[in-house]
Amino acid sequence: MFNSLVILILLSLQSSYLQHDFSVRSVVGVCSWSSYFQNDFGARTIGLGGTLPTGITELESIHLNPAGLTQIDNLLVSIGCKLTEGEVYFPSDPDKILFKTSEFLPTFTCVAFPIRKNYFLCISLSIPYKKRVAPDWTEETTPDSPEGTGRDFRIIDTKRFYALNTSLAWKLKKKLSVGIGLSWLLEQYTSCLQFRNNNIDNLDWKQSQQIGVEPILGLLYEINNSFTMGTSLRKGFVRGHYKLTYIEGESENDTVYFTEQIREMPEEETLPMIVSSGFGYKVSRRLLLNFSLEFIGWSGVSHKLNGKSDNPDYLKDVFRLHCGGEYKLSTTAFRVGFYTDPYPFKTEAKRDQVFLTAGLGFEFKSITLDLAATSSRLIVPSEKRENNYLLSLTYKGF
């Protein structure tokens, strides 16, 4: 029996999740999509601090600025993967872990090529993924066994995102390029109660699936051979359904009867508008500096659940700053950078992060291998810490 267990969990989550990464009113939706927007970088881009690309050499970053496609002159094929390790801590007890993340996964696969003079096409599939596990097991209690049943459980939250993107770019003039893209989005969310040594009784008590689109517009302007500026704009819309499994109790003759209920509700929302602007400066033949600023308009999103408007007032707009540099030898590149990751929720939780980044690139004729690592553990400790390790492989055809 998990009747009493689910009731206790629902009551505790109602009071605690507002202080963390989820909202009681929309445990999926706007909150879960924040994970998707944190997975926009491949190994070369992240080595440069996640800066807006002013020249596309690694296709995972194409939806950051599709106009950068005009920098290629032949076929490019890229694949990438990522390892994430992180913790989220309780605001009231920074030494106690609320969730842990540890997963290895493929993140993207892309192909791009010129289709005619001054026109370029890219097709990509991005697969960011987020899994968070409560580190501690809690013993189940029931009305018949208030002291405990001997069965332990924990909470696992899983979010999977799929973005199929088609981008087209063309050179309007010698120095000005324009790019457009359209991403088809799919998000799947599950919150599961996992019982130790007994997967049969696992309960998926929150589930959601949403599909949508996100158009992207990008510009690239080459001021001269050393200085290039870029900007991009993106905003999407998604809709789907939200399913909640809960326990409802009724009393009769001093006896309480519990029944499992499933409620499914239609859900739709707009995604935040994201505006990015930046520049790349070639100090010399070997040295490149990149800088970009990214605005994410979380406060402007709208949300509707079961036909009723439920616009969130717990989100705020954020700016993310990206800086990086690359020093290139004949076949090897060294990269360093940093980027900020502000927490978009209006809570007392202090989960703003600053990531330091470093990377290497190796060229083997038509193959390029890029490696990168990021860490927010090297700055002043906060209530959220994370390491990321990325690998990208790019083939350049002729």
NUMIGU-99579 format. One record per residue (C-alpha): residue in one letter; x, y, z. Coordinates in Angstrom, 3 decimals. Layout:
<recs>
REC resn       xx       yy       zz
REC    A        X        Y        Z
...
</recs>
This chain:
<recs>
REC resn       xx       yy       zz
REC    M    0.000    0.000    0.000
REC    F    1.215    3.466   -0.817
REC    N   -1.979    5.418   -0.041
REC    S   -0.728    7.234    3.028
REC    L    2.674    7.579    1.441
REC    V    1.346    9.488   -1.565
REC    I   -0.771   11.773    0.624
REC    L    2.210   12.666    2.775
REC    I    4.355   13.270   -0.289
REC    L    1.747   15.482   -1.941
REC    L    1.374   17.578    1.192
REC    S    5.110   17.935    1.678
REC    L    5.743   18.775   -1.959
REC    Q    3.017   21.432   -1.900
REC    S    5.013   23.337    0.723
REC    S    8.562   22.624   -0.439
REC    Y    8.613   22.695   -4.244
REC    L    7.895   26.408   -4.426
REC    Q   11.316   26.885   -2.819
REC    H   13.016   24.738   -5.404
REC    D   12.861   24.076   -9.156
REC    F    9.154   23.289   -9.483
REC    S    5.855   25.090   -9.088
REC    V    2.795   23.544   -7.456
REC    R    0.566   25.062  -10.104
REC    S    2.737   23.944  -13.004
REC    V    5.231   21.329  -11.955
REC    V    5.916   20.874  -15.645
REC    G    5.630   23.669  -18.177
REC    V    7.689   26.809  -17.784
REC    C    9.875   25.342  -15.045
REC    S   10.930   22.220  -16.866
REC    W   11.725   24.059  -20.101
REC    S   14.498   25.942  -18.271
REC    S   16.540   22.736  -18.528
REC    Y   16.155   22.759  -22.317
REC    F   17.615   26.257  -22.601
REC    Q   20.658   25.235  -20.549
REC    N   21.704   22.628  -23.132
REC    D   22.472   24.843  -26.102
REC    F   26.222   24.334  -26.253
REC    G   28.631   21.887  -27.858
REC    A   32.255   21.295  -26.849
REC    R   33.848   24.054  -28.953
REC    T   31.218   26.623  -28.002
REC    I   31.320   25.758  -24.299
REC    G   35.134   25.937  -24.320
REC    L   34.669   29.543  -25.431
REC    G   32.263   30.224  -22.565
REC    G   29.101   29.448  -24.542
REC    T   29.453   32.625  -26.596
REC    L   27.190   33.344  -29.563
REC    P   29.006   31.813  -32.567
REC    T   30.237   34.286  -35.156
REC    G   31.488   31.468  -37.356
REC    I   30.000   27.977  -37.478
REC    T   32.582   25.227  -37.133
REC    E   30.531   23.012  -34.818
REC    L   26.915   22.527  -35.771
REC    E   25.380   21.990  -32.318
REC    S   25.451   25.754  -31.894
REC    I   23.616   26.472  -35.132
REC    H   20.310   27.426  -33.484
REC    L   22.125   30.069  -31.416
REC    N   22.706   31.980  -34.665
REC    P   21.770   30.264  -37.952
REC    A   23.351   33.129  -39.930
REC    G   26.744   31.670  -39.014
REC    L   26.125   28.936  -41.600
REC    T   27.456   31.271  -44.282
REC    Q   30.949   30.746  -42.851
REC    I   31.126   27.167  -44.170
REC    D   32.281   26.291  -47.685
REC    N   31.587   22.537  -47.835
REC    L   29.839   19.651  -46.091
REC    L   29.917   19.541  -42.278
REC    V   28.686   16.661  -40.109
REC    S   28.770   16.932  -36.289
REC    I   27.869   14.679  -33.373
REC    G   28.251   15.332  -29.663
REC    C   27.741   13.913  -26.188
REC    K   27.814   15.194  -22.618
REC    L   28.391   14.009  -19.048
REC    T   26.715   16.001  -16.252
REC    E   27.310   15.739  -12.515
REC    G   25.577   18.094  -10.103
REC    E   23.743   18.681   -6.851
REC    V   20.908   20.928   -5.682
REC    Y   20.912   21.782   -1.959
REC    F   18.170   22.706    0.508
REC    P   17.993   26.522    1.013
REC    S   17.513   26.032    4.757
REC    D   20.416   23.575    5.004
REC    P   23.129   24.198    2.366
REC    D   24.970   21.061    3.473
REC    K   21.999   18.779    2.711
REC    I   21.467   17.593   -0.869
REC    L   17.930   17.823   -2.296
REC    F   18.638   16.262   -5.716
REC    K   21.641   14.742   -7.462
REC    T   22.243   14.526  -11.208
REC    S   24.619   12.152  -12.929
REC    E   24.103   11.017  -16.503
REC    F   25.926   10.455  -19.775
REC    L   24.029   11.019  -22.993
REC    P   24.249   11.977  -26.668
REC    T   23.254   15.607  -27.116
REC    F   23.076   16.315  -30.852
REC    T   23.667   15.205  -34.422
REC    C   23.770   17.660  -37.350
REC    V   24.588   17.989  -41.043
REC    A   25.086   21.212  -43.057
REC    F   26.072   21.988  -46.642
REC    P   25.851   24.704  -49.333
REC    I   22.810   24.217  -51.579
REC    R   23.827   26.870  -54.122
REC    K   25.990   29.968  -54.226
REC    N   25.422   32.055  -51.063
REC    Y   22.748   29.652  -49.729
REC    F   23.312   27.111  -46.940
REC    L   21.153   24.459  -45.258
REC    C   21.436   22.660  -41.901
REC    I   19.354   19.865  -40.358
REC    S   19.982   19.007  -36.712
REC    L   18.543   16.965  -33.856
REC    S   19.218   18.169  -30.308
REC    I   18.540   15.777  -27.416
REC    P   19.148   17.473  -24.052
REC    Y   18.087   15.439  -21.045
REC    K   17.758   16.026  -17.311
REC    K   17.430   13.442  -14.550
REC    R   17.430   14.309  -10.845
REC    V   17.413   11.755   -8.064
REC    A   16.730   12.304   -4.364
REC    P   19.906   10.993   -2.685
REC    D   18.243    9.601    0.454
REC    W   15.719    6.807    0.850
REC    T   12.658    7.391    3.082
REC    E   10.748    4.598    4.800
REC    E    7.103    4.153    3.791
REC    T    4.399    4.485    6.462
REC    T    0.714    3.485    6.282
REC    P   -2.256    3.716    8.674
REC    D   -1.696    0.043    9.490
REC    S    2.058    0.518    9.985
REC    P    2.650    4.064   11.283
REC    E    6.089    3.020   12.518
REC    G    7.078    1.981    8.978
REC    T    6.520   -0.879    6.550
REC    G   10.184   -1.626    5.971
REC    R    9.967   -0.454    2.338
REC    D   12.076    2.541    1.298
REC    F   11.334    4.987   -1.533
REC    R   12.797    8.075   -3.193
REC    I   11.758   10.592   -5.875
REC    I   13.208   10.641   -9.406
REC    D   12.407   13.478  -11.843
REC    T   13.168   12.913  -15.528
REC    K   12.853   15.442  -18.355
REC    R   13.645   14.553  -21.959
REC    F   13.745   17.156  -24.717
REC    Y   13.926   16.659  -28.475
REC    A   14.441   19.547  -30.905
REC    L   14.472   18.866  -34.660
REC    N   15.791   22.003  -36.345
REC    T   15.997   23.070  -39.974
REC    S   18.046   26.203  -40.674
REC    L   18.632   28.171  -43.855
REC    A   21.157   30.983  -44.306
REC    W   22.148   33.210  -47.161
REC    K   24.544   36.078  -47.836
REC    L   22.601   39.195  -48.711
REC    K   25.795   41.130  -49.287
REC    K   29.486   40.459  -48.968
REC    K   29.472   41.371  -45.271
REC    L   25.839   40.731  -44.227
REC    S   24.271   37.295  -43.695
REC    V   20.774   36.281  -42.581
REC    G   19.661   32.964  -41.133
REC    I   16.280   31.526  -40.213
REC    G   15.419   28.312  -38.424
REC    L   12.438   26.358  -37.192
REC    S   12.666   23.875  -34.323
REC    W   10.040   21.210  -33.699
REC    L   10.013   20.552  -29.954
REC    L    8.997   17.567  -27.853
REC    E    9.227   17.490  -24.053
REC    Q    8.437   14.490  -21.861
REC    Y    8.363   14.751  -18.069
REC    T    7.914   12.099  -15.380
REC    S    8.091   12.326  -11.592
REC    C    8.423    8.821  -10.195
REC    L    8.291    7.291   -6.722
REC    Q   10.936    4.568   -6.826
REC    F   10.825    1.793   -4.239
REC    R   14.097    0.158   -3.286
REC    N   14.511   -3.419   -4.596
REC    N   10.974   -3.452   -5.991
REC    N   10.410   -1.822   -9.388
REC    I    6.947   -3.385   -9.724
REC    D    5.380   -0.877   -7.320
REC    N    7.073    2.212   -8.787
REC    L    4.527    4.991   -9.277
REC    D    4.709    7.668  -12.013
REC    W    2.581   10.195  -10.142
REC    K    3.232   13.210  -12.395
REC    Q    3.486   12.964  -16.171
REC    S    3.465   15.493  -18.985
REC    Q    4.090   15.589  -22.710
REC    Q    4.225   18.744  -24.823
REC    I    4.973   19.455  -28.470
REC    G    5.590   22.806  -30.123
REC    V    7.600   24.996  -32.456
REC    E   10.290   27.630  -32.016
REC    P   11.243   29.941  -34.917
REC    I   14.702   31.522  -34.905
REC    L   16.097   34.560  -36.729
REC    G   19.800   35.410  -36.873
REC    L   22.015   38.123  -38.386
REC    L   25.762   38.197  -38.949
REC    Y   27.754   41.270  -39.998
REC    E   31.463   41.174  -40.838
REC    I   32.797   44.649  -40.170
REC    N   36.255   43.656  -41.415
REC    N   38.499   40.602  -41.511
REC    S   39.054   40.833  -37.748
REC    F   35.707   41.942  -36.287
REC    T   32.356   40.142  -36.669
REC    M   29.045   40.885  -34.930
REC    G   25.998   38.655  -34.565
REC    T   22.529   38.668  -33.067
REC    S   19.609   36.241  -32.872
REC    L   15.989   36.110  -31.687
REC    R   13.920   33.042  -30.785
REC    K   10.530   32.411  -29.163
REC    G    8.403   29.284  -29.125
REC    F    5.008   27.861  -28.262
REC    V    4.116   24.401  -26.909
REC    R    0.976   22.514  -25.958
REC    G    0.187   19.079  -24.589
REC    H   -1.315   17.324  -21.588
REC    Y   -0.548   16.972  -17.894
REC    K   -1.505   13.881  -15.875
REC    L   -1.549   13.727  -12.077
REC    T   -2.049   10.541  -10.045
REC    Y   -3.286   11.256   -6.521
REC    I   -5.127    9.674   -3.607
REC    E   -8.610   10.793   -2.562
REC    G  -10.042    9.825    0.825
REC    E  -13.676    9.512    1.969
REC    S  -14.880    8.786    5.504
REC    E  -17.816    6.549    6.346
REC    N  -18.741    5.328    9.839
REC    D  -15.431    6.458   11.293
REC    T  -13.589    4.578    8.529
REC    V  -11.532    6.341    5.861
REC    Y  -11.477    4.795    2.389
REC    F   -8.729    5.751   -0.061
REC    T   -8.994    5.487   -3.848
REC    E   -6.442    6.241   -6.532
REC    Q   -7.495    8.992   -8.936
REC    I   -5.970   10.050  -12.251
REC    R   -6.615   13.504  -13.619
REC    E   -5.510   14.514  -17.110
REC    M   -5.596   18.171  -18.156
REC    P   -4.734   19.968  -21.420
REC    E   -1.840   22.381  -21.108
REC    E   -0.381   25.075  -23.347
REC    E    2.187   27.814  -22.908
REC    T    4.532   30.212  -24.618
REC    L    8.267   29.843  -24.160
REC    P   10.480   32.792  -23.207
REC    M   11.773   35.180  -25.813
REC    I   15.553   34.860  -26.083
REC    V   17.650   37.651  -27.600
REC    S   21.401   37.142  -28.002
REC    S   24.013   39.596  -29.263
REC    G   27.771   39.332  -29.394
REC    F   30.974   39.763  -31.328
REC    G   34.131   37.917  -32.240
REC    Y   37.495   39.676  -32.557
REC    K   40.551   38.099  -34.189
REC    V   43.399   39.714  -32.310
REC    S   45.892   37.861  -34.492
REC    R   46.058   34.876  -36.799
REC    R   46.146   32.586  -33.753
REC    L   44.114   34.443  -31.096
REC    L   40.306   34.848  -31.078
REC    L   38.176   36.611  -28.427
REC    N   34.388   36.152  -28.172
REC    F   31.785   37.968  -26.076
REC    S   27.982   37.751  -25.982
REC    L   25.024   38.763  -23.811
REC    E   21.810   36.746  -23.703
REC    F   18.403   37.962  -22.504
REC    I   15.825   35.334  -21.477
REC    G   12.356   36.822  -20.939
REC    W   10.877   34.359  -18.460
REC    S    8.472   36.946  -17.012
REC    G    6.733   37.265  -20.384
REC    V    5.663   33.639  -20.709
REC    S    2.009   32.641  -20.525
REC    H    0.585   29.380  -19.242
REC    K   -2.853   27.781  -19.477
REC    L   -3.811   24.594  -17.630
REC    N   -7.157   22.839  -18.160
REC    G   -8.471   25.852  -20.071
REC    K   -7.698   28.328  -17.283
REC    S   -4.985   30.955  -17.455
REC    D   -2.306   30.313  -14.868
REC    N    0.351   32.837  -15.839
REC    P    3.353   32.417  -13.552
REC    D    4.375   35.288  -11.305
REC    Y    7.257   33.376   -9.733
REC    L    9.599   33.829  -12.736
REC    K   11.866   36.747  -13.594
REC    D   13.868   37.876  -16.617
REC    V   17.555   37.003  -16.583
REC    F   20.698   37.980  -18.484
REC    R   23.451   35.476  -19.184
REC    L   26.954   36.756  -19.893
REC    H   29.410   34.722  -21.980
REC    C   33.119   35.394  -22.541
REC    G   35.839   33.239  -24.050
REC    G   39.100   33.089  -25.920
REC    E   40.862   30.654  -28.245
REC    Y   44.562   30.307  -29.040
REC    K   45.193   28.141  -32.079
REC    L   48.350   26.388  -33.195
REC    S   48.601   24.509  -36.480
REC    T   46.378   21.558  -35.493
REC    T   45.561   22.260  -31.830
REC    A   43.344   24.889  -30.187
REC    F   43.289   25.925  -26.508
REC    R   40.147   27.578  -25.125
REC    V   39.078   29.192  -21.847
REC    G   36.014   31.169  -20.809
REC    F   33.168   31.656  -18.375
REC    Y   29.422   32.201  -18.381
REC    T   26.774   33.129  -15.839
REC    D   23.604   31.123  -15.218
REC    P   21.159   33.190  -13.106
REC    Y   18.324   31.422  -11.302
REC    P   15.001   32.522  -12.925
REC    F   12.749   31.910   -9.900
REC    K   11.625   34.545   -7.373
REC    T   12.442   32.524   -4.283
REC    E   14.862   32.720   -1.397
REC    A   16.947   29.969   -2.979
REC    K   20.368   31.244   -4.055
REC    R   21.063   29.128   -7.106
REC    D   22.800   31.606   -9.413
REC    Q   25.857   29.940  -10.898
REC    V   29.066   31.096  -12.593
REC    F   30.716   28.453  -14.757
REC    L   34.406   28.428  -15.613
REC    T   35.100   26.653  -18.903
REC    A   38.114   25.150  -20.656
REC    G   38.525   23.180  -23.850
REC    L   40.833   21.654  -26.431
REC    G   40.453   21.122  -30.165
REC    F   42.416   18.728  -32.371
REC    E   42.382   18.609  -36.176
REC    F   43.160   15.394  -38.054
REC    K   42.874   16.265  -41.757
REC    S   39.073   16.366  -42.311
REC    I   38.184   15.387  -38.709
REC    T   38.012   17.782  -35.741
REC    L   37.733   16.550  -32.156
REC    D   36.666   19.085  -29.506
REC    L   36.714   18.498  -25.745
REC    A   35.458   20.826  -22.999
REC    A   34.767   20.938  -19.273
REC    T   32.765   23.387  -17.153
REC    S   32.399   23.765  -13.411
REC    S   30.444   25.994  -11.039
REC    R   32.124   24.372   -8.025
REC    L   35.237   26.532   -8.354
REC    I   33.400   29.771   -7.480
REC    V   31.870   30.712   -4.106
REC    P   29.717   27.701   -3.082
REC    S   25.996   28.134   -3.739
REC    E   22.861   26.038   -3.378
REC    K   23.420   24.497   -6.809
REC    R   26.719   23.127   -8.172
REC    E   27.496   21.337  -11.373
REC    N   30.227   19.936  -13.616
REC    N   29.810   19.239  -17.335
REC    Y   32.106   17.357  -19.706
REC    L   31.502   17.580  -23.448
REC    L   32.825   15.943  -26.600
REC    S   32.098   16.926  -30.205
REC    L   33.283   15.291  -33.418
REC    T   33.030   17.147  -36.741
REC    Y   33.718   15.881  -40.256
REC    K   34.538   18.430  -42.944
REC    G   33.854   17.160  -46.462
REC    F   35.221   18.415  -49.751
</recs>
